[in-house]
Amino acid sequence: MELENLISYLFRWIHLFAGVTWIGILYYFNFIQTEFFKETDASTKSAAISKLVPRALWWFRWGAMFTFLSGLALAGTMGSAINFYITIGMLMGTLMFLNVWLIIWPNQKIVIASTEQVLGGGEAMPEAAGALGKAGLASRTNTLFSLPMLFFMGASAHLGGSGRIPMSGEGGVSEIAMGLCLLIILALEVNAIKGKTGPMTSVVGVIHCGVALGAALLLIMQYL
């Protein structure tokens, strides 16, 4: 067994382990916790935000960090073999990572602090409602991105088509298709920063949107 091969595989294992942790908790937040909070009473919700949510967010944000860092290490070993499928997957994964650390976590800290203040007999922080909305929108967007992100990460090694051809090779995705794919993804990220959940508001809606985004990007890559 070559040492270089072992190190590369260890980074891949870390990437998979951290990614499963991160995305698993993302789905817990969006598919389970959010729906539970809609139905439960205020005291139960406050207790969960105070005791449960901080623990989940710790694994969530550090899962994102180790997924991102190990992904960078893996990308460095691929060199000219990187194709457009994995490039799109990496772009969405990077935006998801930034959303976690720059939007979701800072705003959730405000929500948690406000809840602790109320449990201590004080008043809710006036900025807490807005912070919850910002975190929720970014989280829904990450759920939207996660479906095509996982699809294209897998497609980079297992699916044929022009997106499988290395970026340095000929006959790959056209520049027009590349530009349009990037434009769509960046527009969705702009909405995540300052927009609305729209059809992503419901669990069914965000899943449908994620599948539709993946299908649209794939069709653009193959036929434009």
RODRENNU-768219 format. One record per residue (C-alpha): residue number from 1; residue in one letter; z, x, y. Coordinates in nm, 2 decimals. Last residue first. Example, Ala and Ser with C-alpha at 12.3 -4.5 7.8 and 13.67 -1.06 7.14 Angstrom:
REM residues 2
<rec><n>2</n><res>S</res><zz>0.71</zz><xx>1.37</xx><yy>-0.11</yy></rec>
<rec><n>1</n><res>A</res><zz>0.78</zz><xx>1.23</xx><yy>-0.45</yy></rec>
REM end
This chain:
REM residues 224
<rec><n>224</n><res>L</res><zz>-2.48</zz><xx>-2.68</xx><yy>2.38</yy></rec>
<rec><n>223</n><res>Y</res><zz>-2.47</zz><xx>-2.77</xx><yy>2.01</yy></rec>
<rec><n>222</n><res>Q</res><zz>-2.21</zz><xx>-2.57</xx><yy>1.83</yy></rec>
<rec><n>221</n><res>M</res><zz>-1.96</zz><xx>-2.48</xx><yy>2.10</yy></rec>
<rec><n>220</n><res>I</res><zz>-1.99</zz><xx>-2.81</xx><yy>2.28</yy></rec>
<rec><n>219</n><res>L</res><zz>-1.94</zz><xx>-3.00</xx><yy>1.95</yy></rec>
<rec><n>218</n><res>L</res><zz>-1.63</zz><xx>-2.79</xx><yy>1.86</yy></rec>
<rec><n>217</n><res>L</res><zz>-1.48</zz><xx>-2.84</xx><yy>2.21</yy></rec>
<rec><n>216</n><res>A</res><zz>-1.53</zz><xx>-3.22</xx><yy>2.19</yy></rec>
<rec><n>215</n><res>A</res><zz>-1.38</zz><xx>-3.25</xx><yy>1.84</yy></rec>
<rec><n>214</n><res>G</res><zz>-1.07</zz><xx>-3.05</xx><yy>1.94</yy></rec>
<rec><n>213</n><res>L</res><zz>-1.02</zz><xx>-3.25</xx><yy>2.25</yy></rec>
<rec><n>212</n><res>A</res><zz>-1.07</zz><xx>-3.58</xx><yy>2.06</yy></rec>
<rec><n>211</n><res>V</res><zz>-0.81</zz><xx>-3.47</xx><yy>1.80</yy></rec>
<rec><n>210</n><res>G</res><zz>-0.56</zz><xx>-3.38</xx><yy>2.07</yy></rec>
<rec><n>209</n><res>C</res><zz>-0.63</zz><xx>-3.71</xx><yy>2.26</yy></rec>
<rec><n>208</n><res>H</res><zz>-0.57</zz><xx>-3.91</xx><yy>1.95</yy></rec>
<rec><n>207</n><res>I</res><zz>-0.24</zz><xx>-3.73</xx><yy>1.88</yy></rec>
<rec><n>206</n><res>V</res><zz>-0.14</zz><xx>-3.78</xx><yy>2.25</yy></rec>
<rec><n>205</n><res>G</res><zz>-0.21</zz><xx>-4.15</xx><yy>2.23</yy></rec>
<rec><n>204</n><res>V</res><zz>-0.04</zz><xx>-4.21</xx><yy>1.90</yy></rec>
<rec><n>203</n><res>V</res><zz>0.28</zz><xx>-4.05</xx><yy>2.04</yy></rec>
<rec><n>202</n><res>S</res><zz>0.26</zz><xx>-4.25</xx><yy>2.36</yy></rec>
<rec><n>201</n><res>T</res><zz>0.22</zz><xx>-4.12</xx><yy>2.72</yy></rec>
<rec><n>200</n><res>M</res><zz>-0.08</zz><xx>-3.90</xx><yy>2.63</yy></rec>
<rec><n>199</n><res>P</res><zz>-0.32</zz><xx>-4.17</xx><yy>2.75</yy></rec>
<rec><n>198</n><res>G</res><zz>-0.20</zz><xx>-4.11</xx><yy>3.11</yy></rec>
<rec><n>197</n><res>T</res><zz>0.05</zz><xx>-3.82</xx><yy>3.12</yy></rec>
<rec><n>196</n><res>K</res><zz>0.01</zz><xx>-3.77</xx><yy>3.49</yy></rec>
<rec><n>195</n><res>G</res><zz>-0.08</zz><xx>-3.48</xx><yy>3.72</yy></rec>
<rec><n>194</n><res>K</res><zz>0.06</zz><xx>-3.16</xx><yy>3.88</yy></rec>
<rec><n>193</n><res>I</res><zz>0.12</zz><xx>-2.88</xx><yy>3.64</yy></rec>
<rec><n>192</n><res>A</res><zz>0.00</zz><xx>-3.04</xx><yy>3.32</yy></rec>
<rec><n>191</n><res>N</res><zz>-0.30</zz><xx>-3.18</xx><yy>3.51</yy></rec>
<rec><n>190</n><res>V</res><zz>-0.39</zz><xx>-2.82</xx><yy>3.61</yy></rec>
<rec><n>189</n><res>E</res><zz>-0.36</zz><xx>-2.74</xx><yy>3.24</yy></rec>
<rec><n>188</n><res>L</res><zz>-0.61</zz><xx>-3.02</xx><yy>3.15</yy></rec>
<rec><n>187</n><res>A</res><zz>-0.85</zz><xx>-2.88</xx><yy>3.40</yy></rec>
<rec><n>186</n><res>L</res><zz>-0.81</zz><xx>-2.53</xx><yy>3.25</yy></rec>
<rec><n>185</n><res>I</res><zz>-0.90</zz><xx>-2.66</xx><yy>2.91</yy></rec>
<rec><n>184</n><res>I</res><zz>-1.20</zz><xx>-2.85</xx><yy>3.03</yy></rec>
<rec><n>183</n><res>L</res><zz>-1.33</zz><xx>-2.56</xx><yy>3.24</yy></rec>
<rec><n>182</n><res>L</res><zz>-1.29</zz><xx>-2.31</xx><yy>2.96</yy></rec>
<rec><n>181</n><res>C</res><zz>-1.49</zz><xx>-2.52</xx><yy>2.72</yy></rec>
<rec><n>180</n><res>L</res><zz>-1.76</zz><xx>-2.57</xx><yy>2.98</yy></rec>
<rec><n>179</n><res>G</res><zz>-1.78</zz><xx>-2.20</xx><yy>3.06</yy></rec>
<rec><n>178</n><res>M</res><zz>-1.81</zz><xx>-2.11</xx><yy>2.69</yy></rec>
<rec><n>177</n><res>A</res><zz>-2.07</zz><xx>-2.37</xx><yy>2.63</yy></rec>
<rec><n>176</n><res>I</res><zz>-2.28</zz><xx>-2.25</xx><yy>2.92</yy></rec>
<rec><n>175</n><res>E</res><zz>-2.24</zz><xx>-1.89</xx><yy>2.81</yy></rec>
<rec><n>174</n><res>S</res><zz>-2.38</zz><xx>-1.98</xx><yy>2.47</yy></rec>
<rec><n>173</n><res>V</res><zz>-2.16</zz><xx>-1.95</xx><yy>2.16</yy></rec>
<rec><n>172</n><res>G</res><zz>-2.28</zz><xx>-1.68</xx><yy>1.92</yy></rec>
<rec><n>171</n><res>G</res><zz>-2.63</zz><xx>-1.57</xx><yy>1.82</yy></rec>
<rec><n>170</n><res>E</res><zz>-2.57</zz><xx>-1.20</xx><yy>1.89</yy></rec>
<rec><n>169</n><res>G</res><zz>-2.25</zz><xx>-1.01</xx><yy>1.84</yy></rec>
<rec><n>168</n><res>S</res><zz>-1.97</zz><xx>-0.88</xx><yy>2.07</yy></rec>
<rec><n>167</n><res>M</res><zz>-1.80</zz><xx>-1.22</xx><yy>2.08</yy></rec>
<rec><n>166</n><res>P</res><zz>-1.78</zz><xx>-1.21</xx><yy>1.70</yy></rec>
<rec><n>165</n><res>I</res><zz>-1.97</zz><xx>-1.49</xx><yy>1.53</yy></rec>
<rec><n>164</n><res>R</res><zz>-1.73</zz><xx>-1.76</xx><yy>1.41</yy></rec>
<rec><n>163</n><res>G</res><zz>-1.79</zz><xx>-1.99</xx><yy>1.71</yy></rec>
<rec><n>162</n><res>S</res><zz>-2.16</zz><xx>-2.00</xx><yy>1.62</yy></rec>
<rec><n>161</n><res>G</res><zz>-2.08</zz><xx>-2.19</xx><yy>1.30</yy></rec>
<rec><n>160</n><res>G</res><zz>-1.87</zz><xx>-2.13</xx><yy>0.99</yy></rec>
<rec><n>159</n><res>L</res><zz>-1.51</zz><xx>-2.22</xx><yy>0.94</yy></rec>
<rec><n>158</n><res>H</res><zz>-1.25</zz><xx>-2.01</xx><yy>0.75</yy></rec>
<rec><n>157</n><res>A</res><zz>-1.14</zz><xx>-1.71</xx><yy>0.96</yy></rec>
<rec><n>156</n><res>S</res><zz>-1.17</zz><xx>-1.82</xx><yy>1.32</yy></rec>
<rec><n>155</n><res>A</res><zz>-1.15</zz><xx>-2.18</xx><yy>1.21</yy></rec>
<rec><n>154</n><res>G</res><zz>-0.78</zz><xx>-2.15</xx><yy>1.13</yy></rec>
<rec><n>153</n><res>M</res><zz>-0.70</zz><xx>-2.05</xx><yy>1.49</yy></rec>
<rec><n>152</n><res>F</res><zz>-0.95</zz><xx>-2.31</xx><yy>1.60</yy></rec>
<rec><n>151</n><res>F</res><zz>-0.77</zz><xx>-2.59</xx><yy>1.43</yy></rec>
<rec><n>150</n><res>L</res><zz>-0.42</zz><xx>-2.48</xx><yy>1.53</yy></rec>
<rec><n>149</n><res>M</res><zz>-0.52</zz><xx>-2.47</xx><yy>1.90</yy></rec>
<rec><n>148</n><res>P</res><zz>-0.71</zz><xx>-2.80</xx><yy>1.86</yy></rec>
<rec><n>147</n><res>L</res><zz>-0.39</zz><xx>-2.97</xx><yy>1.76</yy></rec>
<rec><n>146</n><res>S</res><zz>-0.15</zz><xx>-2.78</xx><yy>1.98</yy></rec>
<rec><n>145</n><res>F</res><zz>-0.33</zz><xx>-2.84</xx><yy>2.31</yy></rec>
<rec><n>144</n><res>L</res><zz>-0.23</zz><xx>-3.21</xx><yy>2.31</yy></rec>
<rec><n>143</n><res>T</res><zz>0.13</zz><xx>-3.13</xx><yy>2.21</yy></rec>
<rec><n>142</n><res>N</res><zz>0.14</zz><xx>-2.87</xx><yy>2.48</yy></rec>
<rec><n>141</n><res>T</res><zz>0.01</zz><xx>-3.13</xx><yy>2.73</yy></rec>
<rec><n>140</n><res>R</res><zz>0.29</zz><xx>-3.37</xx><yy>2.62</yy></rec>
<rec><n>139</n><res>S</res><zz>0.55</zz><xx>-3.09</xx><yy>2.67</yy></rec>
<rec><n>138</n><res>A</res><zz>0.41</zz><xx>-3.02</xx><yy>3.02</yy></rec>
<rec><n>137</n><res>L</res><zz>0.42</zz><xx>-3.38</xx><yy>3.11</yy></rec>
<rec><n>136</n><res>G</res><zz>0.78</zz><xx>-3.42</xx><yy>2.98</yy></rec>
<rec><n>135</n><res>A</res><zz>0.90</zz><xx>-3.11</xx><yy>3.16</yy></rec>
<rec><n>134</n><res>K</res><zz>0.76</zz><xx>-3.24</xx><yy>3.49</yy></rec>
<rec><n>133</n><res>G</res><zz>0.91</zz><xx>-3.59</xx><yy>3.43</yy></rec>
<rec><n>132</n><res>L</res><zz>1.25</zz><xx>-3.45</xx><yy>3.35</yy></rec>
<rec><n>131</n><res>A</res><zz>1.25</zz><xx>-3.24</xx><yy>3.66</yy></rec>
<rec><n>130</n><res>G</res><zz>1.16</zz><xx>-3.54</xx><yy>3.87</yy></rec>
<rec><n>129</n><res>A</res><zz>1.45</zz><xx>-3.73</xx><yy>3.73</yy></rec>
<rec><n>128</n><res>A</res><zz>1.69</zz><xx>-3.44</xx><yy>3.77</yy></rec>
<rec><n>127</n><res>E</res><zz>1.62</zz><xx>-3.36</xx><yy>4.13</yy></rec>
<rec><n>126</n><res>P</res><zz>1.89</zz><xx>-3.60</xx><yy>4.26</yy></rec>
<rec><n>125</n><res>M</res><zz>2.16</zz><xx>-3.43</xx><yy>4.05</yy></rec>
<rec><n>124</n><res>A</res><zz>2.36</zz><xx>-3.70</xx><yy>3.87</yy></rec>
<rec><n>123</n><res>E</res><zz>2.70</zz><xx>-3.77</xx><yy>4.02</yy></rec>
<rec><n>122</n><res>G</res><zz>3.03</zz><xx>-3.63</xx><yy>3.89</yy></rec>
<rec><n>121</n><res>G</res><zz>3.27</zz><xx>-3.74</xx><yy>3.62</yy></rec>
<rec><n>120</n><res>G</res><zz>3.23</zz><xx>-3.43</xx><yy>3.39</yy></rec>
<rec><n>119</n><res>L</res><zz>2.98</zz><xx>-3.62</xx><yy>3.18</yy></rec>
<rec><n>118</n><res>V</res><zz>2.77</zz><xx>-3.67</xx><yy>3.49</yy></rec>
<rec><n>117</n><res>Q</res><zz>2.78</zz><xx>-3.30</xx><yy>3.58</yy></rec>
<rec><n>116</n><res>E</res><zz>2.69</zz><xx>-3.20</xx><yy>3.22</yy></rec>
<rec><n>115</n><res>T</res><zz>2.39</zz><xx>-3.44</xx><yy>3.24</yy></rec>
<rec><n>114</n><res>S</res><zz>2.28</zz><xx>-3.29</xx><yy>3.57</yy></rec>
<rec><n>113</n><res>A</res><zz>2.30</zz><xx>-2.94</xx><yy>3.42</yy></rec>
<rec><n>112</n><res>I</res><zz>2.10</zz><xx>-3.05</xx><yy>3.12</yy></rec>
<rec><n>111</n><res>V</res><zz>1.83</zz><xx>-3.20</xx><yy>3.33</yy></rec>
<rec><n>110</n><res>I</res><zz>1.81</zz><xx>-2.90</xx><yy>3.56</yy></rec>
<rec><n>109</n><res>K</res><zz>1.79</zz><xx>-2.67</xx><yy>3.26</yy></rec>
<rec><n>108</n><res>Q</res><zz>1.51</zz><xx>-2.89</xx><yy>3.12</yy></rec>
<rec><n>107</n><res>N</res><zz>1.31</zz><xx>-2.82</xx><yy>3.44</yy></rec>
<rec><n>106</n><res>P</res><zz>1.33</zz><xx>-2.44</xx><yy>3.40</yy></rec>
<rec><n>105</n><res>W</res><zz>1.25</zz><xx>-2.46</xx><yy>3.02</yy></rec>
<rec><n>104</n><res>I</res><zz>0.95</zz><xx>-2.70</xx><yy>3.04</yy></rec>
<rec><n>103</n><res>I</res><zz>0.77</zz><xx>-2.55</xx><yy>3.34</yy></rec>
<rec><n>102</n><res>L</res><zz>0.76</zz><xx>-2.16</xx><yy>3.35</yy></rec>
<rec><n>101</n><res>W</res><zz>0.88</zz><xx>-2.07</xx><yy>3.00</yy></rec>
<rec><n>100</n><res>V</res><zz>0.73</zz><xx>-2.35</xx><yy>2.79</yy></rec>
<rec><n>99</n><res>N</res><zz>0.42</zz><xx>-2.40</xx><yy>3.00</yy></rec>
<rec><n>98</n><res>L</res><zz>0.35</zz><xx>-2.03</xx><yy>2.98</yy></rec>
<rec><n>97</n><res>F</res><zz>0.36</zz><xx>-2.04</xx><yy>2.60</yy></rec>
<rec><n>96</n><res>M</res><zz>0.14</zz><xx>-2.34</xx><yy>2.59</yy></rec>
<rec><n>95</n><res>L</res><zz>-0.11</zz><xx>-2.17</xx><yy>2.82</yy></rec>
<rec><n>94</n><res>T</res><zz>-0.11</zz><xx>-1.87</xx><yy>2.59</yy></rec>
<rec><n>93</n><res>G</res><zz>-0.16</zz><xx>-2.09</xx><yy>2.28</yy></rec>
<rec><n>92</n><res>M</res><zz>-0.45</zz><xx>-2.27</xx><yy>2.45</yy></rec>
<rec><n>91</n><res>L</res><zz>-0.62</zz><xx>-1.94</xx><yy>2.54</yy></rec>
<rec><n>90</n><res>M</res><zz>-0.55</zz><xx>-1.79</xx><yy>2.20</yy></rec>
<rec><n>89</n><res>G</res><zz>-0.71</zz><xx>-2.08</xx><yy>2.02</yy></rec>
<rec><n>88</n><res>I</res><zz>-1.01</zz><xx>-2.06</xx><yy>2.25</yy></rec>
<rec><n>87</n><res>T</res><zz>-1.04</zz><xx>-1.69</xx><yy>2.18</yy></rec>
<rec><n>86</n><res>I</res><zz>-0.99</zz><xx>-1.76</xx><yy>1.81</yy></rec>
<rec><n>85</n><res>Y</res><zz>-1.29</zz><xx>-1.98</xx><yy>1.79</yy></rec>
<rec><n>84</n><res>F</res><zz>-1.49</zz><xx>-1.76</xx><yy>2.02</yy></rec>
<rec><n>83</n><res>N</res><zz>-1.48</zz><xx>-1.46</xx><yy>1.79</yy></rec>
<rec><n>82</n><res>I</res><zz>-1.26</zz><xx>-1.14</xx><yy>1.79</yy></rec>
<rec><n>81</n><res>A</res><zz>-1.41</zz><xx>-0.88</xx><yy>1.56</yy></rec>
<rec><n>80</n><res>S</res><zz>-1.46</zz><xx>-0.64</xx><yy>1.85</yy></rec>
<rec><n>79</n><res>G</res><zz>-1.09</zz><xx>-0.55</xx><yy>1.85</yy></rec>
<rec><n>78</n><res>M</res><zz>-0.89</zz><xx>-0.72</xx><yy>1.57</yy></rec>
<rec><n>77</n><res>T</res><zz>-0.58</zz><xx>-0.50</xx><yy>1.58</yy></rec>
<rec><n>76</n><res>G</res><zz>-0.50</zz><xx>-0.58</xx><yy>1.94</yy></rec>
<rec><n>75</n><res>A</res><zz>-0.53</zz><xx>-0.95</xx><yy>1.87</yy></rec>
<rec><n>74</n><res>L</res><zz>-0.25</zz><xx>-0.91</xx><yy>1.61</yy></rec>
<rec><n>73</n><res>A</res><zz>-0.02</zz><xx>-0.75</xx><yy>1.86</yy></rec>
<rec><n>72</n><res>L</res><zz>-0.09</zz><xx>-1.02</xx><yy>2.12</yy></rec>
<rec><n>71</n><res>G</res><zz>-0.02</zz><xx>-1.29</xx><yy>1.85</yy></rec>
<rec><n>70</n><res>S</res><zz>0.31</zz><xx>-1.12</xx><yy>1.77</yy></rec>
<rec><n>69</n><res>L</res><zz>0.41</zz><xx>-1.14</xx><yy>2.14</yy></rec>
<rec><n>68</n><res>F</res><zz>0.30</zz><xx>-1.51</xx><yy>2.18</yy></rec>
<rec><n>67</n><res>T</res><zz>0.46</zz><xx>-1.63</xx><yy>1.86</yy></rec>
<rec><n>66</n><res>F</res><zz>0.78</zz><xx>-1.43</xx><yy>1.94</yy></rec>
<rec><n>65</n><res>M</res><zz>0.80</zz><xx>-1.60</xx><yy>2.29</yy></rec>
<rec><n>64</n><res>A</res><zz>0.72</zz><xx>-1.95</xx><yy>2.17</yy></rec>
<rec><n>63</n><res>G</res><zz>0.99</zz><xx>-1.93</xx><yy>1.89</yy></rec>
<rec><n>62</n><res>W</res><zz>1.22</zz><xx>-1.80</xx><yy>2.17</yy></rec>
<rec><n>61</n><res>R</res><zz>1.15</zz><xx>-2.11</xx><yy>2.38</yy></rec>
<rec><n>60</n><res>F</res><zz>1.19</zz><xx>-2.36</xx><yy>2.10</yy></rec>
<rec><n>59</n><res>W</res><zz>1.48</zz><xx>-2.20</xx><yy>1.92</yy></rec>
<rec><n>58</n><res>W</res><zz>1.68</zz><xx>-2.21</xx><yy>2.24</yy></rec>
<rec><n>57</n><res>L</res><zz>1.55</zz><xx>-2.55</xx><yy>2.33</yy></rec>
<rec><n>56</n><res>A</res><zz>1.68</zz><xx>-2.70</xx><yy>2.01</yy></rec>
<rec><n>55</n><res>R</res><zz>2.03</zz><xx>-2.56</xx><yy>2.08</yy></rec>
<rec><n>54</n><res>P</res><zz>2.02</zz><xx>-2.69</xx><yy>2.44</yy></rec>
<rec><n>53</n><res>V</res><zz>1.90</zz><xx>-3.03</xx><yy>2.33</yy></rec>
<rec><n>52</n><res>L</res><zz>2.18</zz><xx>-3.10</xx><yy>2.08</yy></rec>
<rec><n>51</n><res>K</res><zz>2.50</zz><xx>-3.07</xx><yy>2.27</yy></rec>
<rec><n>50</n><res>S</res><zz>2.46</zz><xx>-3.19</xx><yy>2.63</yy></rec>
<rec><n>49</n><res>I</res><zz>2.13</zz><xx>-3.37</xx><yy>2.59</yy></rec>
<rec><n>48</n><res>A</res><zz>2.26</zz><xx>-3.53</xx><yy>2.27</yy></rec>
<rec><n>47</n><res>A</res><zz>2.58</zz><xx>-3.64</xx><yy>2.44</yy></rec>
<rec><n>46</n><res>S</res><zz>2.39</zz><xx>-3.79</xx><yy>2.73</yy></rec>
<rec><n>45</n><res>K</res><zz>2.16</zz><xx>-3.98</xx><yy>2.50</yy></rec>
<rec><n>44</n><res>T</res><zz>2.45</zz><xx>-4.12</xx><yy>2.30</yy></rec>
<rec><n>43</n><res>S</res><zz>2.63</zz><xx>-4.23</xx><yy>2.62</yy></rec>
<rec><n>42</n><res>A</res><zz>2.31</zz><xx>-4.39</xx><yy>2.76</yy></rec>
<rec><n>41</n><res>D</res><zz>2.23</zz><xx>-4.61</xx><yy>2.46</yy></rec>
<rec><n>40</n><res>T</res><zz>1.95</zz><xx>-4.53</xx><yy>2.22</yy></rec>
<rec><n>39</n><res>E</res><zz>1.60</zz><xx>-4.68</xx><yy>2.22</yy></rec>
<rec><n>38</n><res>K</res><zz>1.39</zz><xx>-4.46</xx><yy>2.45</yy></rec>
<rec><n>37</n><res>F</res><zz>1.60</zz><xx>-4.15</xx><yy>2.36</yy></rec>
<rec><n>36</n><res>F</res><zz>1.49</zz><xx>-4.20</xx><yy>1.99</yy></rec>
<rec><n>35</n><res>E</res><zz>1.12</zz><xx>-4.20</xx><yy>2.09</yy></rec>
<rec><n>34</n><res>T</res><zz>1.17</zz><xx>-3.88</xx><yy>2.29</yy></rec>
<rec><n>33</n><res>Q</res><zz>1.36</zz><xx>-3.72</xx><yy>2.00</yy></rec>
<rec><n>32</n><res>I</res><zz>1.11</zz><xx>-3.80</xx><yy>1.73</yy></rec>
<rec><n>31</n><res>F</res><zz>0.74</zz><xx>-3.74</xx><yy>1.80</yy></rec>
<rec><n>30</n><res>N</res><zz>0.76</zz><xx>-3.54</xx><yy>2.12</yy></rec>
<rec><n>29</n><res>F</res><zz>1.07</zz><xx>-3.33</xx><yy>2.08</yy></rec>
<rec><n>28</n><res>Y</res><zz>1.04</zz><xx>-3.29</xx><yy>1.70</yy></rec>
<rec><n>27</n><res>Y</res><zz>0.67</zz><xx>-3.21</xx><yy>1.74</yy></rec>
<rec><n>26</n><res>L</res><zz>0.76</zz><xx>-2.92</xx><yy>1.98</yy></rec>
<rec><n>25</n><res>I</res><zz>1.03</zz><xx>-2.82</xx><yy>1.74</yy></rec>
<rec><n>24</n><res>G</res><zz>0.78</zz><xx>-2.78</xx><yy>1.46</yy></rec>
<rec><n>23</n><res>I</res><zz>0.54</zz><xx>-2.60</xx><yy>1.70</yy></rec>
<rec><n>22</n><res>W</res><zz>0.79</zz><xx>-2.33</xx><yy>1.79</yy></rec>
<rec><n>21</n><res>T</res><zz>0.94</zz><xx>-2.28</xx><yy>1.44</yy></rec>
<rec><n>20</n><res>V</res><zz>0.61</zz><xx>-2.28</xx><yy>1.27</yy></rec>
<rec><n>19</n><res>G</res><zz>0.47</zz><xx>-2.04</xx><yy>1.53</yy></rec>
<rec><n>18</n><res>A</res><zz>0.77</zz><xx>-1.80</xx><yy>1.49</yy></rec>
<rec><n>17</n><res>F</res><zz>0.72</zz><xx>-1.79</xx><yy>1.11</yy></rec>
<rec><n>16</n><res>L</res><zz>0.34</zz><xx>-1.76</xx><yy>1.13</yy></rec>
<rec><n>15</n><res>H</res><zz>0.35</zz><xx>-1.49</xx><yy>1.40</yy></rec>
<rec><n>14</n><res>I</res><zz>0.63</zz><xx>-1.30</xx><yy>1.23</yy></rec>
<rec><n>13</n><res>W</res><zz>0.42</zz><xx>-1.31</xx><yy>0.91</yy></rec>
<rec><n>12</n><res>R</res><zz>0.11</zz><xx>-1.19</xx><yy>1.09</yy></rec>
<rec><n>11</n><res>F</res><zz>0.31</zz><xx>-0.91</xx><yy>1.25</yy></rec>
<rec><n>10</n><res>L</res><zz>0.44</zz><xx>-0.81</xx><yy>0.91</yy></rec>
<rec><n>9</n><res>Y</res><zz>0.08</zz><xx>-0.81</xx><yy>0.78</yy></rec>
<rec><n>8</n><res>S</res><zz>-0.03</zz><xx>-0.57</xx><yy>1.04</yy></rec>
<rec><n>7</n><res>I</res><zz>0.26</zz><xx>-0.34</xx><yy>0.96</yy></rec>
<rec><n>6</n><res>L</res><zz>0.19</zz><xx>-0.35</xx><yy>0.59</yy></rec>
<rec><n>5</n><res>N</res><zz>-0.18</zz><xx>-0.27</xx><yy>0.65</yy></rec>
<rec><n>4</n><res>E</res><zz>-0.10</zz><xx>0.03</xx><yy>0.87</yy></rec>
<rec><n>3</n><res>L</res><zz>0.15</zz><xx>0.15</xx><yy>0.61</yy></rec>
<rec><n>2</n><res>E</res><zz>-0.11</zz><xx>0.15</xx><yy>0.33</yy></rec>
<rec><n>1</n><res>M</res><zz>0.00</zz><xx>0.00</xx><yy>0.00</yy></rec>
REM end
